[in-house]
Amino acid sequence: MAGRPIIFYPSANVTMKNLERAVAAIFEVLNRLATETGTIKSSLISLEEKIQEIINLFKKSKSLNALKFKELKKEKSKAEIIVMFLALLHLLHEQLVRVEQKGKFSDMRIFPASGASS
């Protein structure tokens, strides 16, 4: 291909006027897109908030001896569930809670460690 002349044979219905209209339509769409403003909802989920949420659930109900992780994640987004799980891991690391799981893939039951709910 190198060294050969470039030959272009446009269709008979391709006129300068048609090309102008097509380019104008493209720019019209681009201008409309450039002027439209949209907002992306994004909420920051704080690990500290989720830690406090778990602690508060134990404080709120003195008679509650265990939380179920299934209940903690109810009506929450995936991102919120992940942060909730990280909060649980943090509380386990700090030995503020203990967790039991009867079997593989069964629900986790979360208990306050002795003195953690006071």
N, C-alpha and C positions, 0 to 999 in steps of 0.2 A: 504494500500500500504506500510505502514511503516513495516520494518522488512522483506519484501519480496525481493528476489534477482532481480536485474534489468536484463532483458533478451532482447537482441537486435538481430534480425535476418535480416541482410542486404540482399538486393536483390542480385541475382547471378551475375549481371553485375557490382556491386560495388566492384571495386578492389582498391588496394592501389594506383596504377597508375592513375585511374580515379579520386580518391580523391585528389591526388597531383595536377592534372591538374585543377580541379575545384577550389581548394584553390589558385593556381597560377593565375588563371583568375580573381578571386576576388581581389587579391592583385594588379594585373595589373591595374584594373579599379580604385581602391582606390589611387594608386600612380599617375595615370593620373589626377584624380580629385584634388589631393593634389598639383600638380605642375601647374595646370591651374590657371591662374589669371584672374579675371574679375573685372570690375569696376561697381559700382552701382552709377548711376548719381543721385545726390541729390543736390538740390539747396536750399540755405537758403533764405527764403523770409522775408525781413525785414518789420516790421510794419511801421517804420519810412519812408522807401522808398515809401510805398503805400500811406501814408499820404501826402508826398511831391508830389507824382504823381497826386493825386486829386487836390491839391492846384495849381500845375503847369498847369493843364488843364484849370482851371478858369483864371489863369494869362495869358496863351497863347492866349485865345480868349476872348477879352473884350466884344465882342458882344454876347457871349454865356451867356444866362441867366439861363440855367439849364443843368445839365448832367443827363443822364438816366443810372441807375445802369446796365441795360442790355448792354449798350455800354461799360461801365467800365469793365465788366467781359468778353467781347468778346475775343475769342482766348486765354483764360487763363486757367491754370490748376485748378483743384478743390482746391488745397492748396492755390493757388494764389487768387482765388475768396474769400476764407474764410478770408485770411489776408486783402484783399481789404474791405470786410464787416466790419472787426474789425477796420480798419482805418477809415471807415465812422462813426462807433460808437464813436470812439475817437474824431473825428471832431465835431460830434453832442454834445458830452459831453463838449467840449471846446467852444461850441457855435460859431464855425467858419462856419458851414453850417446849413441849415435847409432842411428837407426832407418832401416831400408830396407823398402820395400814395392814388390814387382815390378809389380803392376798394381792397377787399381781394385778394391777390396773383397778383395784378397788378404791373406794373413796378414802381419803386421808382424814383422820380425826385428829384435831389439834386440841391439846390440853394446856392450860397455863402451868408453868413450872411452879413449884412451891414458892408462894410469896410473889409471883409475877403479876397477879391481878389486883394487888392492893394499891 
